[in-house]
Amino acid sequence: MLFSFITKWAIKRQLKGRQSDGFCPFGGAKRLVLMAQGKDVQSLLPGIQEMVRAGIDVTLVIDTHRKDKVSVEVPGCSPILVLQTCWLLKRPTRAFLRNFDDNDGDVLIDVSISKSLPLLYLAVRSRSIFKIGVPKGESNPFNLQILLPESSPRGGVAEDGDTEVGRSKPNAGELLQSALFYWKKIGVKENNL
C-alpha cells in the first residue's frame, strides 16, 4: 500500500497509450475474462452458464483480499485465477501477470462494484478487443460502461420520482446479466446496419 501511487501512475500511463476501440460480438467471442470479488462468485453462476452454453471459454479472475491460497471451483470456468498481489505496490505479482497474459481473452467483463486497484490494473493491461465494466473514477478502460443507479434514501423519493423503498445497487450477478444483455443487443444492432 505504501507505493500504490506507482501503480496508479502506471494505470494512467497505460490508459493514455494503447486502448482498443474494437468490438467483438457475443457470438464471435472465443474466450472471455470475467473479473469479480470473491464474495460475489455464487451470484455469477447463471451468467457463466449462459456463456458456456454459447461456446465461450471463461477465465475467472477472483479478488479475494486474502493472503493464503484459496481453492475455488466454478463449473464452466477454466482456469480460475485467484488474484495474488504485491502488498507494497497494490498490483498483481509478476507470476500472476504471466498467467493472466496466457489466459487473456477476446472480451473482458469486470463486475466488481468496489474499486480494486489490482483489478483495474488488470483491466488496463488486458489485450481484450472489447471491455465491459463499471467505471471507477477517472481511470476507465471500458468500451461499454455499466452505470450503477444511485441508491435512494430509505422511504424517500428518488430524483427521478421513483418511490421504491430501500432501492440498492445491483449485485455482481445482476451486473453480469446486464452486461450480457447489452453486449448481445449491440451485436444485433451492428448486424442490422
Contacts in CASP RR format, 6 or more apart in sequence:
PFRMAT RR
TARGET T0000
AUTHOR 0000-0000-0000
METHOD contacts of the structure
MODEL  1
MLFSFITKWAIKRQLKGRQSDGFCPFGGAKRLVLMAQGKDVQSLLPGIQE
MVRAGIDVTLVIDTHRKDKVSVEVPGCSPILVLQTCWLLKRPTRAFLRNF
DDNDGDVLIDVSISKSLPLLYLAVRSRSIFKIGVPKGESNPFNLQILLPE
SSPRGGVAEDGDTEVGRSKPNAGELLQSALFYWKKIGVKENNL
1 87 0 8 1.000
1 88 0 8 1.000
1 90 0 8 1.000
2 88 0 8 1.000
3 88 0 8 1.000
3 89 0 8 1.000
3 90 0 8 1.000
4 89 0 8 1.000
4 90 0 8 1.000
4 117 0 8 1.000
6 89 0 8 1.000
7 89 0 8 1.000
7 90 0 8 1.000
7 91 0 8 1.000
7 117 0 8 1.000
7 121 0 8 1.000
8 117 0 8 1.000
8 139 0 8 1.000
10 91 0 8 1.000
10 121 0 8 1.000
11 117 0 8 1.000
11 120 0 8 1.000
11 121 0 8 1.000
11 124 0 8 1.000
11 139 0 8 1.000
12 139 0 8 1.000
14 124 0 8 1.000
14 125 0 8 1.000
15 124 0 8 1.000
15 139 0 8 1.000
15 140 0 8 1.000
15 141 0 8 1.000
19 141 0 8 1.000
20 127 0 8 1.000
20 128 0 8 1.000
20 129 0 8 1.000
20 130 0 8 1.000
20 131 0 8 1.000
20 143 0 8 1.000
21 143 0 8 1.000
22 129 0 8 1.000
22 130 0 8 1.000
22 143 0 8 1.000
23 129 0 8 1.000
23 130 0 8 1.000
23 143 0 8 1.000
23 186 0 8 1.000
23 187 0 8 1.000
23 190 0 8 1.000
24 106 0 8 1.000
24 107 0 8 1.000
24 128 0 8 1.000
24 129 0 8 1.000
24 130 0 8 1.000
25 186 0 8 1.000
25 187 0 8 1.000
25 190 0 8 1.000
25 191 0 8 1.000
26 54 0 8 1.000
26 180 0 8 1.000
26 183 0 8 1.000
26 184 0 8 1.000
26 187 0 8 1.000
27 54 0 8 1.000
27 56 0 8 1.000
28 106 0 8 1.000
29 56 0 8 1.000
29 106 0 8 1.000
29 107 0 8 1.000
30 56 0 8 1.000
30 57 0 8 1.000
30 105 0 8 1.000
30 106 0 8 1.000
31 56 0 8 1.000
31 57 0 8 1.000
31 58 0 8 1.000
31 59 0 8 1.000
31 103 0 8 1.000
31 104 0 8 1.000
31 105 0 8 1.000
31 106 0 8 1.000
31 107 0 8 1.000
32 51 0 8 1.000
32 56 0 8 1.000
32 57 0 8 1.000
32 58 0 8 1.000
32 59 0 8 1.000
32 105 0 8 1.000
32 106 0 8 1.000
32 107 0 8 1.000
32 108 0 8 1.000
32 109 0 8 1.000
33 59 0 8 1.000
33 61 0 8 1.000
33 100 0 8 1.000
33 103 0 8 1.000
33 104 0 8 1.000
33 105 0 8 1.000
33 107 0 8 1.000
33 108 0 8 1.000
33 109 0 8 1.000
33 126 0 8 1.000
33 128 0 8 1.000
34 44 0 8 1.000
34 48 0 8 1.000
34 58 0 8 1.000
34 59 0 8 1.000
34 60 0 8 1.000
34 61 0 8 1.000
34 77 0 8 1.000
34 109 0 8 1.000
34 111 0 8 1.000
34 176 0 8 1.000
35 61 0 8 1.000
35 63 0 8 1.000
35 108 0 8 1.000
35 109 0 8 1.000
35 110 0 8 1.000
35 111 0 8 1.000
35 112 0 8 1.000
35 119 0 8 1.000
35 122 0 8 1.000
35 123 0 8 1.000
36 44 0 8 1.000
36 60 0 8 1.000
36 61 0 8 1.000
36 62 0 8 1.000
36 63 0 8 1.000
36 110 0 8 1.000
36 111 0 8 1.000
36 112 0 8 1.000
36 172 0 8 1.000
37 62 0 8 1.000
37 63 0 8 1.000
37 64 0 8 1.000
37 112 0 8 1.000
37 113 0 8 1.000
37 114 0 8 1.000
37 116 0 8 1.000
37 172 0 8 1.000
38 62 0 8 1.000
38 63 0 8 1.000
38 64 0 8 1.000
38 72 0 8 1.000
40 111 0 8 1.000
40 112 0 8 1.000
40 171 0 8 1.000
40 172 0 8 1.000
40 173 0 8 1.000
41 60 0 8 1.000
41 62 0 8 1.000
41 72 0 8 1.000
41 74 0 8 1.000
43 171 0 8 1.000
43 172 0 8 1.000
43 173 0 8 1.000
43 174 0 8 1.000
43 176 0 8 1.000
44 60 0 8 1.000
44 74 0 8 1.000
44 111 0 8 1.000
44 172 0 8 1.000
44 173 0 8 1.000
44 176 0 8 1.000
45 74 0 8 1.000
45 75 0 8 1.000
46 173 0 8 1.000
46 177 0 8 1.000
47 173 0 8 1.000
47 176 0 8 1.000
47 177 0 8 1.000
47 180 0 8 1.000
48 58 0 8 1.000
48 60 0 8 1.000
48 74 0 8 1.000
48 75 0 8 1.000
48 76 0 8 1.000
48 77 0 8 1.000
48 176 0 8 1.000
49 75 0 8 1.000
49 76 0 8 1.000
50 180 0 8 1.000
51 58 0 8 1.000
51 180 0 8 1.000
52 58 0 8 1.000
52 75 0 8 1.000
52 76 0 8 1.000
57 78 0 8 1.000
58 76 0 8 1.000
58 77 0 8 1.000
58 78 0 8 1.000
59 77 0 8 1.000
59 78 0 8 1.000
59 79 0 8 1.000
59 80 0 8 1.000
59 81 0 8 1.000
59 103 0 8 1.000
59 104 0 8 1.000
59 105 0 8 1.000
60 72 0 8 1.000
60 74 0 8 1.000
60 77 0 8 1.000
60 79 0 8 1.000
60 80 0 8 1.000
60 81 0 8 1.000
61 81 0 8 1.000
61 83 0 8 1.000
61 100 0 8 1.000
61 119 0 8 1.000
61 122 0 8 1.000
62 70 0 8 1.000
62 72 0 8 1.000
62 80 0 8 1.000
62 81 0 8 1.000
62 82 0 8 1.000
62 83 0 8 1.000
63 83 0 8 1.000
63 112 0 8 1.000
63 116 0 8 1.000
63 118 0 8 1.000
63 119 0 8 1.000
64 70 0 8 1.000
64 82 0 8 1.000
64 83 0 8 1.000
69 82 0 8 1.000
70 82 0 8 1.000
72 80 0 8 1.000
72 82 0 8 1.000
73 80 0 8 1.000
74 80 0 8 1.000
79 99 0 8 1.000
79 103 0 8 1.000
81 96 0 8 1.000
81 99 0 8 1.000
81 100 0 8 1.000
81 103 0 8 1.000
83 92 0 8 1.000
83 96 0 8 1.000
83 118 0 8 1.000
83 119 0 8 1.000
83 122 0 8 1.000
84 92 0 8 1.000
84 93 0 8 1.000
84 95 0 8 1.000
84 96 0 8 1.000
85 91 0 8 1.000
85 92 0 8 1.000
85 93 0 8 1.000
85 96 0 8 1.000
85 118 0 8 1.000
86 92 0 8 1.000
86 93 0 8 1.000
90 117 0 8 1.000
90 118 0 8 1.000
91 117 0 8 1.000
91 118 0 8 1.000
91 121 0 8 1.000
92 100 0 8 1.000
92 118 0 8 1.000
92 121 0 8 1.000
92 122 0 8 1.000
97 125 0 8 1.000
100 122 0 8 1.000
100 125 0 8 1.000
100 126 0 8 1.000
101 125 0 8 1.000
101 127 0 8 1.000
104 126 0 8 1.000
104 127 0 8 1.000
104 128 0 8 1.000
105 126 0 8 1.000
105 127 0 8 1.000
105 128 0 8 1.000
106 128 0 8 1.000
106 129 0 8 1.000
106 130 0 8 1.000
107 128 0 8 1.000
107 129 0 8 1.000
107 130 0 8 1.000
107 131 0 8 1.000
107 132 0 8 1.000
107 183 0 8 1.000
108 123 0 8 1.000
108 126 0 8 1.000
108 128 0 8 1.000
108 130 0 8 1.000
108 131 0 8 1.000
108 132 0 8 1.000
109 131 0 8 1.000
109 132 0 8 1.000
109 133 0 8 1.000
109 176 0 8 1.000
109 179 0 8 1.000
110 119 0 8 1.000
110 123 0 8 1.000
110 131 0 8 1.000
110 132 0 8 1.000
110 133 0 8 1.000
110 134 0 8 1.000
110 142 0 8 1.000
111 133 0 8 1.000
111 134 0 8 1.000
111 172 0 8 1.000
111 173 0 8 1.000
111 175 0 8 1.000
111 176 0 8 1.000
111 179 0 8 1.000
112 119 0 8 1.000
112 134 0 8 1.000
112 172 0 8 1.000
113 134 0 8 1.000
113 148 0 8 1.000
113 169 0 8 1.000
113 171 0 8 1.000
113 172 0 8 1.000
113 175 0 8 1.000
115 136 0 8 1.000
115 137 0 8 1.000
120 136 0 8 1.000
120 139 0 8 1.000
120 141 0 8 1.000
123 131 0 8 1.000
123 133 0 8 1.000
123 141 0 8 1.000
123 142 0 8 1.000
124 139 0 8 1.000
124 141 0 8 1.000
126 141 0 8 1.000
130 143 0 8 1.000
130 144 0 8 1.000
130 183 0 8 1.000
131 141 0 8 1.000
131 142 0 8 1.000
131 143 0 8 1.000
131 144 0 8 1.000
132 142 0 8 1.000
132 143 0 8 1.000
132 144 0 8 1.000
132 145 0 8 1.000
132 146 0 8 1.000
132 179 0 8 1.000
132 182 0 8 1.000
132 183 0 8 1.000
133 142 0 8 1.000
133 144 0 8 1.000
133 145 0 8 1.000
133 146 0 8 1.000
133 175 0 8 1.000
133 179 0 8 1.000
134 142 0 8 1.000
134 145 0 8 1.000
134 146 0 8 1.000
134 147 0 8 1.000
134 148 0 8 1.000
134 175 0 8 1.000
135 142 0 8 1.000
135 145 0 8 1.000
135 147 0 8 1.000
144 179 0 8 1.000
144 182 0 8 1.000
144 183 0 8 1.000
144 186 0 8 1.000
146 175 0 8 1.000
146 178 0 8 1.000
146 179 0 8 1.000
146 182 0 8 1.000
148 169 0 8 1.000
148 170 0 8 1.000
149 167 0 8 1.000
149 169 0 8 1.000
149 170 0 8 1.000
150 158 0 8 1.000
150 159 0 8 1.000
151 166 0 8 1.000
151 167 0 8 1.000
151 168 0 8 1.000
151 169 0 8 1.000
152 158 0 8 1.000
152 162 0 8 1.000
152 164 0 8 1.000
152 166 0 8 1.000
152 167 0 8 1.000
153 166 0 8 1.000
154 165 0 8 1.000
154 166 0 8 1.000
155 163 0 8 1.000
155 165 0 8 1.000
155 166 0 8 1.000
156 163 0 8 1.000
156 165 0 8 1.000
157 163 0 8 1.000
158 164 0 8 1.000
158 167 0 8 1.000
170 178 0 8 1.000
END
